[in-house]
Amino acid sequence: MTFIVIGFICFLPFPVPRWADAHYQYMKRHNLLDSNGDPLPQSQWPESDGAPTDDPEEKEP
């Protein structure tokens, strides 16, 4: 019965806290947030100097 209740709660549209939100943590690691913790508009994203442009796992041998 407990698993049914937990499973039902997972389908409800409750917001996820920022510490558990994967998208927010990605933006935090890549400096895509302003001083309030809100996402920056894409026009203000910093240029990524060290980030690879291609995914090395997608390259064919």
C-alpha positions in Angstrom: 0.0 0.0 0.0 2.9 2.4 0.8 4.4 1.9 -2.7 1.1 2.7 -4.3 0.8 5.9 -2.4 4.4 6.9 -3.2 3.9 6.0 -6.8 0.8 8.1 -7.0 2.5 11.1 -5.4 5.3 10.9 -8.0 2.8 11.6 -10.8 1.4 14.8 -9.1 2.8 18.1 -10.4 4.7 19.1 -7.3 7.8 21.3 -8.0 11.1 19.7 -7.3 13.4 21.6 -4.8 16.4 23.2 -6.5 18.9 20.9 -4.7 17.2 17.9 -6.3 16.5 19.4 -9.8 19.0 18.1 -12.3 18.4 20.9 -14.8 19.0 23.6 -12.1 22.2 21.8 -11.0 23.5 21.7 -14.6 22.8 25.4 -15.0 24.5 26.1 -11.7 27.7 24.2 -12.7 27.9 26.0 -16.0 27.3 29.5 -14.6 24.0 30.0 -16.4 22.2 31.5 -13.3 22.0 35.1 -12.2 22.7 36.3 -8.6 19.1 35.4 -7.6 19.5 31.8 -8.9 17.2 32.4 -11.8 18.2 31.2 -15.3 19.9 33.7 -17.6 18.4 34.4 -21.0 20.3 32.5 -23.7 21.6 35.7 -25.1 23.6 36.3 -21.9 25.1 32.8 -21.6 28.9 32.9 -21.3 31.0 31.5 -24.0 32.4 28.1 -23.1 36.1 28.0 -23.8 36.9 24.6 -22.4 33.8 22.7 -23.3 33.9 20.4 -26.3 31.5 21.1 -29.1 31.0 17.5 -30.0 30.2 14.6 -27.8 33.1 12.1 -28.0 30.8 9.1 -27.5 28.8 10.1 -30.6 31.8 9.9 -33.0 32.1 6.9 -35.2 35.4 5.0 -35.3 
